């Protein structure tokens, strides 16, 4: 199943679980969209889809300016994967299709 659509997302961080909403659009293998988080709307960029795998970047400015590098596998109405948080390593991320 495609990652296109609306998702409830949970990012597991050393500071606890961070929840957000994600809206994804596809144009061929190009992925775009945004994540709504407690920090506001974060645009997704440089997104790509290859089969069940999706990758994209999100830039944040708090607590420091850095890119978050998402790498996920979609399985039906769920996805799991990792987010590289700048110089702070990787954290788990998961999503469930919003109803």
C-alpha positions as CSV (number, residue, x, y, z in Angstrom):
1,X,0.0,0.0,0.0
2,X,1.1,3.5,-0.7
3,X,2.3,6.0,1.9
4,X,0.1,8.7,0.3
5,X,-2.5,10.1,2.7
6,X,-2.9,11.2,6.3
7,X,-1.0,9.6,9.2
8,X,-0.7,9.7,12.9
9,X,3.0,9.7,13.7
10,X,5.0,8.9,16.9
11,X,8.7,9.7,17.1
12,X,10.5,8.0,20.0
13,X,13.2,10.4,21.4
14,X,15.4,10.5,24.5
15,X,12.9,13.1,25.7
16,X,9.9,10.8,25.3
17,X,7.4,10.2,22.6
18,X,6.7,13.1,20.2
19,X,3.3,12.9,18.4
20,X,2.3,14.5,15.2
21,X,0.1,14.3,12.1
22,X,1.6,13.8,8.6
23,X,0.0,14.4,5.2
24,X,1.8,12.9,2.2
25,X,1.3,13.3,-1.6
26,X,3.0,11.4,-4.3
27,X,3.9,12.3,-7.9
28,X,5.4,9.2,-9.4
29,X,8.3,8.3,-7.0
30,X,8.5,11.8,-5.6
31,X,7.1,12.3,-2.1
32,X,6.0,15.7,-0.6
33,X,3.9,16.8,2.3
34,X,4.1,18.2,5.8
35,X,4.2,17.1,9.4
36,X,2.2,19.0,12.0
37,X,4.0,18.8,15.3
38,X,4.0,20.8,18.6
39,X,6.7,22.9,16.8
40,X,4.3,23.8,14.0
41,X,4.1,22.7,10.4
42,X,7.3,21.2,9.1
43,X,7.5,20.7,5.3
44,X,8.8,17.4,3.9
45,X,11.5,17.7,1.2
46,X,13.7,15.5,-1.0
47,X,11.1,12.7,-0.5
48,X,11.4,9.5,-2.5
49,X,9.4,6.3,-2.7
50,X,10.9,3.0,-3.8
51,X,8.3,0.2,-3.4
52,X,7.4,0.0,0.3
53,X,10.4,2.2,1.3
54,X,10.0,6.0,1.7
55,X,12.7,8.6,2.6
56,X,12.5,12.3,3.2
57,X,14.0,15.2,5.1
58,X,12.4,17.7,7.5
59,X,14.3,20.8,8.7
60,X,13.8,22.0,12.3
61,X,15.2,25.0,14.0
62,X,14.5,24.1,17.7
63,X,16.3,23.2,19.9
64,X,19.0,23.6,17.2
65,X,18.8,24.0,13.4
66,X,19.2,20.5,11.8
67,X,17.7,18.1,9.3
68,X,15.7,15.1,10.4
69,X,16.3,12.2,7.9
70,X,13.3,9.8,7.8
71,X,13.7,6.2,6.4
72,X,10.6,4.1,6.7
73,X,8.9,0.9,5.4
74,X,5.2,0.9,4.8
75,X,3.2,-2.2,5.6
76,X,-0.5,-1.6,4.8
77,X,-1.9,1.0,7.1
78,X,1.2,1.3,9.2
79,X,4.9,2.2,8.8
80,X,8.0,1.8,11.0
81,X,11.5,3.1,10.6
82,X,14.1,5.5,11.8
83,X,14.8,9.2,12.0
84,X,18.4,10.4,12.0
85,X,18.3,13.5,14.3
86,X,21.3,15.5,13.1
87,X,24.3,14.7,15.2
88,X,22.2,13.0,17.9
89,X,21.8,9.6,16.3
90,X,18.8,7.7,15.1
91,X,15.4,7.3,16.8
92,X,12.5,5.0,16.0
93,X,9.4,6.4,14.2
94,X,6.1,4.7,13.6
95,X,2.9,5.8,11.9
96,X,-0.7,4.6,11.5
97,X,-3.0,5.7,8.8
98,X,-5.4,8.3,10.1
99,X,-9.1,7.4,9.8
